[in-house]
Amino acid sequence: MAGEYDNYLNFIDSALELSKSIPRYFSKFSNKIYCNHQKLTIYVLMQKLKLTSRGIVSYLKSNPDARLHLGLSRVPVHTTILRFAKKISRLISNLIGVKRADTIAVDSSGFELESKSFYYRTKWNSERKWKTRRYMKLSIAVDTDKQLILNYKIRKIFRHDTIDFKPLLKGLNVKRVIADKGYDSRDNRRFVINKLKAIPIIPVRRSKNFYGHIKSSKKIDGKDYHQRSKVETVFSVIKRKYGSVLRCKSDITQKVELISKLVTYNLDRNLNYVLLIIGLHQSLK
């Protein structure tokens, strides 16, 4: 239990360090009771613990060590956290700053919205013929070696996977791009080969064990295609550890909540990676 408790405190320290990439205050006229770094860390910790805004306030009130690491002289009310979530929508995407990997995998998944219950959406709406948006679609690009999220794209409505392929890869420095047949198109392959100078490992539709050509004479080797399962593993971890349901009501706060889950995942992953390296180093002494 002590090790798990220390992990939460280390997570708070890592989140505070990451939050330095955003302004400390939104305005020079701010009351400066709580800085943005503290509020962002609280919001990310809320995702890690799978708590509501009221739940994280109760957690902080009962945990003096967490307050000490956060530098809090008093605990904010839950509305302070909710108002901050609306203000941070344009800045939170800057917290996912990894842009380089040897091999990346691309895929998408849906996150359920809690605004209406499952029974209401299925039974009640099926009788009344009302349409409601059931989930928010998330597409991500993942480093298959470290299993870190490099980029993401969120959509409120259903669109085909290929429309998010290029936006996910722009600005990334990679050598191989792995995706399933849903991303198979000549335009996507040309983008990976000509713009990214990388190798697209994407199965060709209606073909078995064929991944296209880099040039007319050079066939693409699909031996690394099995690495695509890493992105499915990332989705599974996010939904299992931080929740597959978005509790917020508005589109803006739902996006912030979803992005904060990605930030929380990367923080946890980096922290576990560092602890693993330290453990290996100590075992070799």
C-alpha positions in Angstrom: 0.0 0.0 0.0 2.9 2.4 0.8 4.3 1.9 -2.7 1.0 2.6 -4.3 0.6 5.7 -2.1 4.0 6.9 -3.1 3.1 6.4 -6.7 0.2 8.9 -6.4 2.6 11.5 -4.9 5.2 10.9 -7.6 2.3 11.3 -10.2 1.4 14.7 -8.7 5.0 15.8 -8.9 5.2 14.7 -12.6 1.9 16.4 -13.4 3.1 19.7 -11.8 6.3 19.5 -13.9 4.3 18.9 -17.1 1.9 21.7 -16.3 4.7 24.3 -16.5 4.1 24.2 -20.3 1.0 26.3 -19.8 0.8 29.9 -18.3 0.8 30.1 -14.5 -2.2 32.4 -14.6 -4.6 33.4 -17.4 -4.7 37.0 -16.3 -2.5 39.4 -14.3 -5.7 40.3 -12.5 -6.3 36.8 -11.2 -6.9 36.4 -7.5 -3.9 34.0 -7.5 -5.3 31.7 -4.8 -4.7 28.7 -7.0 -2.4 28.7 -10.1 -3.2 26.9 -13.3 -0.4 24.4 -12.6 -2.2 23.3 -9.4 -5.6 23.2 -11.0 -4.4 21.2 -14.0 -2.7 18.7 -11.7 -5.9 18.3 -9.7 -7.9 17.8 -12.9 -5.5 15.2 -14.2 -5.3 13.5 -10.8 -9.1 13.4 -10.9 -8.9 11.3 -14.1 -6.3 8.9 -12.6 -8.5 8.3 -9.5 -11.7 8.1 -11.6 -13.4 10.7 -9.4 -15.9 13.5 -10.0 -15.0 17.1 -9.2 -16.7 16.7 -5.8 -14.8 13.5 -5.3 -11.4 15.0 -5.9 -12.2 17.8 -3.5 -13.0 15.2 -0.8 -9.9 13.3 -1.6 -7.7 16.4 -1.2 -9.4 17.4 2.1 -8.6 14.0 3.6 -5.0 13.7 2.2 -2.5 16.2 3.7 0.4 14.7 1.8 -1.3 15.4 -1.6 -2.1 18.9 -0.5 1.6 19.4 0.5 2.9 18.2 -2.9 0.4 20.4 -4.6 1.4 23.4 -2.5 -2.2 24.0 -1.4 -3.0 26.1 1.6 -6.7 25.3 1.2 -8.7 23.0 -1.1 -10.6 24.6 -4.0 -14.3 24.1 -4.4 -15.5 21.8 -7.1 -16.8 24.6 -9.3 -13.3 26.1 -9.5 -12.2 22.8 -11.2 -15.1 22.8 -13.6 -14.6 26.4 -14.6 -10.9 25.7 -15.2 -11.8 22.8 -17.5 -13.7 25.2 -19.8 -10.8 27.7 -19.9 -8.0 25.1 -20.6 -9.6 23.6 -23.8 -7.1 25.4 -26.1 -4.0 24.7 -24.1 -4.3 21.2 -22.9 -3.4 19.7 -26.3 0.1 21.2 -25.8 0.7 18.7 -23.0 1.1 15.8 -25.4 4.5 16.8 -26.8 6.1 13.6 -28.0 6.7 13.8 -31.8 9.3 11.2 -32.6 9.3 7.4 -32.8 10.6 4.6 -34.9 7.3 2.8 -35.4 3.8 4.1 -34.7 0.4 2.5 -34.8 -2.8 4.3 -35.7 -6.4 3.4 -34.7 -9.6 4.8 -33.3 -12.2 4.0 -30.6 -15.3 5.4 -29.0 -15.9 6.8 -25.5 -19.5 6.7 -24.2 -21.2 9.8 -23.1 -23.0 9.9 -19.7 -25.6 12.6 -20.6 -28.2 9.9 -21.1 -28.4 6.4 -19.6 -27.9 3.3 -21.7 -31.5 2.3 -21.1 -32.8 5.7 -22.1 -30.8 5.6 -25.4 -31.8 2.1 -26.4 -35.3 1.5 -25.1 -36.9 5.0 -24.8 -35.3 6.5 -27.9 -36.0 3.4 -30.1 -39.7 3.8 -29.4 -39.8 7.6 -29.9 -37.5 7.5 -32.9 -35.2 10.2 -31.4 -31.5 10.3 -32.4 -28.8 11.0 -29.9 -25.0 11.0 -30.1 -23.9 7.9 -28.2 -20.2 8.4 -28.1 -17.2 10.6 -28.9 -14.7 9.2 -31.4 -11.0 9.3 -30.5 -8.2 8.5 -33.0 -4.6 8.2 -31.7 -1.1 7.6 -33.0 1.0 5.5 -30.6 4.7 4.8 -30.3 4.8 1.0 -30.3 8.1 0.7 -28.4 7.2 2.9 -25.4 3.4 2.8 -25.9 3.1 6.6 -25.5 0.5 8.6 -27.3 2.1 11.0 -29.8 -1.0 12.6 -31.3 -4.8 12.4 -31.3 -7.9 13.6 -33.1 -11.4 13.9 -31.5 -14.6 13.9 -33.5 -18.1 14.5 -32.2 -19.8 12.7 -35.1 -19.1 9.4 -36.9 -16.6 9.8 -39.8 -14.6 7.2 -41.7 -11.2 6.5 -40.1 -9.2 7.6 -43.2 -10.2 11.3 -42.7 -8.1 11.5 -39.5 -5.1 9.6 -40.9 -3.1 12.6 -42.2 -3.9 15.0 -39.3 -2.6 12.4 -36.8 0.7 12.0 -38.6 1.5 15.6 -39.5 4.6 16.9 -37.7 5.7 13.4 -36.5 9.2 12.0 -37.2 8.7 8.3 -37.8 10.2 5.4 -39.8 7.2 3.1 -40.0 3.4 3.6 -39.8 1.1 0.7 -39.0 -2.6 0.7 -39.5 -5.4 -1.7 -40.3 -7.3 -2.0 -43.6 -9.7 0.8 -42.6 -6.9 3.2 -43.5 -6.0 1.6 -46.8 -5.9 4.2 -49.6 -3.5 5.3 -52.3 -3.5 8.8 -50.9 -2.6 7.7 -47.4 0.3 5.6 -48.6 1.7 8.4 -50.8 1.5 10.8 -47.8 3.5 8.4 -45.6 6.1 7.6 -48.3 6.5 11.1 -49.8 5.8 13.5 -46.9 7.0 11.5 -43.8 9.7 9.5 -45.7 8.4 6.5 -43.8 7.1 3.0 -44.7 3.3 2.4 -44.6 2.5 -1.1 -43.3 -1.2 -1.1 -44.1 -2.9 -4.2 -45.5 -4.5 -3.8 -49.0 -8.2 -4.5 -49.0 -9.4 -7.7 -50.7 -5.8 -9.0 -50.5 -4.1 -11.4 -48.1 -0.7 -10.6 -46.7 -0.1 -7.8 -49.2 1.0 -4.3 -48.0 1.7 -2.5 -51.3 4.9 -1.2 -52.7 7.3 1.7 -51.8 8.3 1.7 -55.5 7.0 -0.4 -58.3 9.9 -2.8 -57.8 10.1 -2.8 -53.9 7.4 -4.6 -52.0 6.6 -3.6 -48.5 7.4 -6.2 -45.8 4.6 -6.7 -43.4 6.5 -8.6 -40.7 5.9 -5.8 -38.2 2.2 -5.6 -38.7 1.5 -7.4 -35.5 2.8 -4.3 -33.6 -0.6 -2.7 -34.4 -2.1 -4.5 -31.4 -0.1 -2.0 -29.2 -2.6 0.8 -30.0 -5.5 -1.5 -29.0 -3.7 -2.2 -25.7 -3.4 1.6 -25.1 -7.1 2.0 -25.6 -7.8 -0.9 -23.3 -5.6 0.6 -20.5 -7.1 4.1 -20.8 -10.7 2.8 -20.6 -9.9 0.3 -17.8 -7.8 2.6 -15.6 -9.4 6.0 -16.3 -12.9 5.1 -17.4 -14.6 4.7 -20.8 -17.4 7.1 -20.0 -17.2 10.9 -20.3 -19.1 12.6 -17.4 -19.0 16.2 -18.6 -22.0 17.6 -20.4 -20.8 20.2 -22.9 -18.8 19.4 -26.0 -15.9 21.5 -24.9 -15.6 20.0 -21.4 -16.0 16.5 -22.8 -13.0 17.0 -25.1 -11.0 18.4 -22.2 -11.9 15.4 -20.1 -10.9 13.0 -22.9 -7.6 14.7 -23.6 -6.9 14.8 -19.8 -7.2 11.0 -19.9 -4.6 10.8 -22.6 -2.3 13.2 -20.6 -2.8 11.0 -17.5 -2.0 7.9 -19.4 1.3 9.3 -20.8 2.2 10.6 -17.3 1.6 7.2 -15.8 3.5 5.4 -18.6 6.5 7.7 -18.3 6.5 7.3 -14.5 6.4 3.5 -14.8 9.1 3.6 -17.4 11.4 5.6 -15.2 10.7 3.3 -12.2 11.5 0.3 -14.4 14.9 1.8 -15.4 15.7 2.6 -11.8 14.8 -0.9 -10.7 17.0 -2.5 -13.4 19.9 -0.2 -12.5 19.6 -1.2 -8.9 19.4 -4.9 -9.6 22.6 -4.7 -11.6 24.6 -3.2 -8.7 
